[in-house]
Amino acid sequence: MSRGKKAPVQSEDPLIGAHVSISGGFALAPVRGHELGCRCIQIFTKSNRQWGAAPLQDEDVVAFGENCTRLGIAPVVAHNCYLVNLAAGDAATYRRSLDCFFLEIERTERLGLPGIVAHPGSHGEMPEEKALRQIARAIEELLARTSGAAAKIYLETTAGQGTSLGWRFEHLAGIISAVGEKRRLAVCYDTAHTFAAGYDIRTPDAYHRTLEEFDRVIGIGRLEVFHLNDSKADLGSRVDRHEHIGRGKLGEEPFRMILCDPRFRNIPKILETPKGKKGRREWDAINLEVLRRLARKE
């Protein structure tokens, strides 16, 4: 989907969608999203378990864009490869991570996507502050190597499992602050991750406190993507386990507040809840139905 083109608005449904597969070709991703009832989708631009990828073919890029436009799927957000770790202490892994991330940005740009979601990284035995500085330097290099691109990097809030960074708003703020050119940096707020990290949004008071803290530390204007996931893990557990909407520790109310918050009306909200079926129905379709109901304040 070209950044310069907007899909026709087909309904007053909220801007919600799911992560969908590119198996069989990029052109099938918007079809899968449409069949689920998505208005926006998230994809991997290549295998999320391999460093490299075959070059994108012109016909695949064109067919993908045409299907996005025809089916009214916009925006489409990319998600980075899981192998990438910009906080890696091992020099070889760090360099491979940089090169893989560079490839991902190139593919995101080629597909006309607005940006790519990325986990900041896991610091292992490296001191946290040193790792955050390394991530910032890596991002500066990536932005410089792709200086002609428009695709943004959406740094994702994490649960803080293991040695993952990004579980405190200060982590993301520190990375952004240390990068000289910030125009292409934004944040993806994952509801399950931030809850597990200790940020409560289950009541109106807690929701407003957490969003006020986000605004104070990072700036609400940098929040450009949501991952809407309930959590199997408790508040502050730092355990990353997603659950279906309303069936976890968060419950339905936080999602109602996000969906009805006018600040976030035009921000894509992507499901990353467990895949599979309940009976004959896809869980993604069921979760999207729940979100649409909540957006109507029912």
N, C-alpha and C positions, 0 to 999 in steps of 0.2 A: 504494500500500500504506500503510495507516494506520500511524503510529508506534505506536499503542496495540494493534495486532493483530499477532500472530506467526503466520507460516505454519506448518502442521504439519510436523514433521520427518519426511521421507520415507526417509531413509537415514542412514548414518554417514559419507557422503561429506564431504570437507572443504568449507568455506564458500567455494567458488570460483565464478567466473562470467566474463562477458565484457561488453564494451561492445556494445550492440545498438541497432539503428535504431528510431526512432519513425515512420518513413515509413508512411503509410497510417493513422496514428492511434496514440495512446498504448497502447490495449488490445492492440495487436499485439506490443509490446515484450516483455512477459512470455511470450507464446506463442513468440516467436523464441528467447528465452533457454531456455525449457523444451525446445524441439526440439534445442538444442545440448547439453543436459545441464547447464545452469547451476542453481545453488542461489541465486545472487544475480546482479544485473546492474547495469550503469551505463548511463545514457542522457543525451542532451542534452534539455533541456526545451523547446528550440526550435531553429531553424537555428543552427548554430555559426558561420555566416558572415554573419549579419545582426544589426543592432543591435536591431531590434524584433521583435514577434511578435503574431499575432492572439490575443485573449483565450482563456484556457482555458474550455472548455464543461463544464457540470456533468456531462453524460452521458459525456464523455470521461474525466473524473476518476473517476466511479463505475465505468465499465467497466474502466478500468486497475486500480483497486483490487480489483475482483472477480476479475479474471484472475490478479493476483498471489497472492491468497489461494487460489484454486482450484488453481493450479499449484505452490504452495509456493515462490514466488520472494520471498525476503526476506533482507537488505534490498535496496532499490533505491537506488543512489547517483546523484546528478546530477553532471554535469561542466559547468563554466562555458564560455561562448562564447569562442572563440579571439580575438575582436577586443578583448576587455577587457584594458586595460593600466593598472593603478593606479599605475604608475611613469612614466606618460607626461609628458613635459616640456611638450607642447602643451596649453594650457588647454582647448581645445574637445574634444580626444580624451580628456583626463582626465575631463571632465564627462560625456561620452557613455559612458565606461567605467563611471563610478559609477552612472549611470542604468540602464545595461544590467545591471550586476551586481545592482542593487536589484530589477529585474524578474525576474532569474533566482532570487533568493532567494524572492521572492513566489511564483513558480511551483513551486519546490521545496517550499515550505510547503504550498501548495494541494494538491499531489499526495501529501502525507503522507510525504515522503522525509526521512530523518534528516539529510541535509546535502548540500553541493555542493562538489566538488573544484575548486580554483582555482590557477592559476599565479600567483605573487606579482606578476610584471611584469618588463618590460625597461626599463632606465634610460637607454639611449641615451647622450647626452652629459652627462647629469646625474650629479654625483658620487654614488657608491654609497650612502654614508651618508645623504645628503639624500633619495635615492630610497626607501630603507628607511623613513625617517621619514614620507615622503608616503604610502607604502602603509599604514603603521600608522594614520595619520590617516583615510585613506579607509575602512579597515575599521571604525574606531570610528564613523564617520558611518553606514556601512551597518548596523552592529549597532544603532545608536540609531534609525535609520529603520525597522527591523524588530524593534523591542523586544518586540513581542508574539509573535514567532515562536519556534519551537523549533529550526528547521533550523540546523545548524552550517556553518561554513566550514572545509573541509579544505585547508589550505595544502599544495601539492604540492612535493616535492623535485624540483629540475630538474637538467638536465645542465650548465647554465651556458653553453650555446651562445650566441654573440653577446654581448649584454649582459644576458641573463636573470639575474634574481636568484633565490635559493633553492637554489643549488648547494652552498652551505655550510650545515651545520646552524645555524651562528651567525646566518645571515640570518633563518631562520625563528624562532629563539629571540628575536632582537632585535625582530622585528615583534610577536610574542606579548607580549613583556615591555612594549612600549610601548603596548599596548592596555589600557585600564583594566578593562573587563569581559571576562574571558577564558573565561567559561563555554561560549561557543559557538565556540571556536577549537580546532581539532585539526589533525592532520597526515596527509597521504597519502604513503606511502613508495613511490616508484617505483624498482624494482630496476635497470632499465636506466639511468635518469637518475643515480642515486646512484653507480653503478659508473663511468659516464662522467665524473662529477664528481670521482672519485678515492677513493671509499669501497669497499674490497674486501670481498667476502663469499664468496669462492670456496672457502675452507677453513674448518674449524671455528674455528681461532684467529682468522682474519681476520673471520669472522662475529661472533664474540663481542666482538672489539675494536671493530668498527663499531657494534654495538648498544649496547655500553657507552658509547661516545662519544655516541651519540644520546641515551641516557638521561641522561648527565651534562649535555649542552648543552640539550636540549629537554625531556626527561622521557618515559619510555616510555609513561606513561599517556596521553599526547596522540596516540599512534599509533593511529588508528582505521580506516584504510583502507590496503590494499596495491594497487599496480599491479604485477602480475607480468609482466615482460617481459625476455626475454634481450636482449643488446646486440650489434649489429654492430660497434660502436666499442670501442676499447681502453680499459682503465682509465686514467682521468685525461685522456682525449682531449677532453672537453667537447663531444662530438658526439652529438646526439640521434638515434639510429637504432635502432629496435626490431627484434628478431628472434624467431623461434619458439623456444619453450622447449627448451633443451638444444642448440640449433643455432648459438649465438653464443659470445661471449667468456666468458660466465658459466658455461655448461654446466648440467648438471642439479642438482648438489649444493646450490647456494644455495637452490633452490626446495624441495628435500627438507628442508633445515634450517628454513626458514620454516614449511612445512606441518606439520612435526612439533614445532614449538616451542609448548609448552602456553600460553605467554603470548598467542599469536595465534590460538588455536583459534576464537574467536568473532568475529574481525575479518574483514570481507569482503575477498576477494582477487580482483581483477579483471584479466582479460587485456586488454591493448591491443596484442597482437601483430598482424602484418600480416594483413589480410583476404584472402579468396579461397579457392580450392579446391585440394586435391591429389587429382587424379583426380576422383572424384565426392563426396568428403568435404570439408566445410568445415574450414579450418585451425583455427578456434576449437574445433570438436569434437575434433580431433586433439590440440590443445594441452591441452584440459581432461582428456582421457584420460591424457596424460602426467602431468599434475599429480595425478590420482587415484592413478596407479601410484606416484608418488613419496611420496604421503602414506601409502601402505601400507608404505613403507620397502623396496620390492622392488628 
